[in-house]
Amino acid sequence: MGEYSRSCDRGLVLTLSFLQKIMLHNLRDPAVPYWHEKEYKKLVEKVGRSQNLTVLPVLGHGHCNFKSWQVLGAFYLLLGQTY
């Protein structure tokens, strides 16, 4: 993992230095477990960009199975964070 994780860390810094990111994730996602979000958040904190990431856990089942109001709410929050 050594070389790969170092290069990923540099790429993450570049990406997050320009972007706010909000991530919706179903707590009962069978394809991508919620603990992936926790690991991603740790990587973001490691590079000092935690202010650029908001993770919104959703009480739901399925992969990317969100209600339209959940997506619109996350988008509204994103707009509030960038303007």
Secondary structure per residue as TSV (DSSP state, phi and psi in degrees):
chain	resnum	aa	ss	phi	psi
A	1	M	-	360.0	-21.9
A	2	G	H	-43.1	-70.7
A	3	E	H	-62.8	-42.7
A	4	Y	H	-61.7	-46.5
A	5	S	H	-68.5	-33.8
A	6	R	H	-65.5	-44.0
A	7	S	H	-68.0	-35.0
A	8	C	H	-65.0	-40.4
A	9	D	H	-60.2	-43.9
A	10	R	H	-64.7	-40.1
A	11	G	H	-64.4	-38.3
A	12	L	H	-64.9	-40.6
A	13	V	H	-62.0	-45.8
A	14	L	H	-61.5	-45.0
A	15	T	H	-66.4	-48.2
A	16	L	H	-77.7	-14.1
A	17	S	T	-70.5	-17.8
A	18	F	T	-112.9	-9.3
A	19	L	-	-127.8	143.1
A	20	Q	-	-89.4	142.9
A	21	K	E	-133.6	131.0
A	22	I	E	-119.1	129.9
A	23	M	E	-119.6	120.7
A	24	L	E	-91.8	138.6
A	25	H	E	-150.0	125.1
A	26	N	E	-68.0	133.4
A	27	L	E	-66.9	-24.3
A	28	R	E	-115.9	53.2
A	29	D	-	-84.9	115.4
A	30	P	S	-75.3	-20.4
A	31	A	S	-87.3	-43.1
A	32	V	S	-129.6	104.5
A	33	P	-	-61.6	151.3
A	34	Y	T	-61.9	-27.5
A	35	W	H	-62.0	-19.5
A	36	H	H	-60.6	-37.9
A	37	E	H	-62.1	-41.8
A	38	K	H	-63.3	-40.3
A	39	E	H	-67.3	-41.0
A	40	Y	H	-62.7	-42.6
A	41	K	H	-61.5	-39.5
A	42	K	H	-61.4	-41.0
A	43	L	H	-63.4	-41.0
A	44	V	H	-65.3	-42.6
A	45	E	H	-63.6	-37.9
A	46	K	H	-59.9	-35.5
A	47	V	T	-93.1	6.2
A	48	G	T	77.1	29.0
A	49	R	-	-122.6	29.3
A	50	S	G	-62.2	-24.1
A	51	Q	G	-68.6	-13.8
A	52	N	G	-92.1	-4.2
A	53	L	E	-124.5	130.3
A	54	T	E	-125.1	124.0
A	55	V	E	-105.6	124.6
A	56	L	E	-113.3	102.2
A	57	P	E	-71.4	140.2
A	58	V	E	-118.9	130.8
A	59	L	E	-76.8	95.3
A	60	G	E	-166.2	175.1
A	61	H	E	-126.7	145.1
A	62	G	S	107.9	160.3
A	63	H	T	-89.0	118.1
A	64	C	T	56.6	34.6
A	65	N	-	-97.2	75.9
A	66	F	-	-107.3	153.4
A	67	K	-	-78.9	153.7
A	68	S	H	-61.6	-35.3
A	69	W	H	-67.4	-28.6
A	70	Q	H	-70.4	-42.5
A	71	V	H	-66.9	-44.7
A	72	L	H	-64.3	-37.2
A	73	G	H	-63.6	-41.9
A	74	A	H	-65.5	-40.0
A	75	F	H	-64.8	-41.6
A	76	Y	H	-61.3	-42.6
A	77	L	H	-62.0	-41.7
A	78	L	H	-60.3	-44.7
A	79	L	H	-61.3	-40.6
A	80	G	H	-64.6	-30.2
A	81	Q	H	-82.0	-21.9
A	82	T	H	-100.9	-18.5
A	83	Y	-	-116.9	360.0
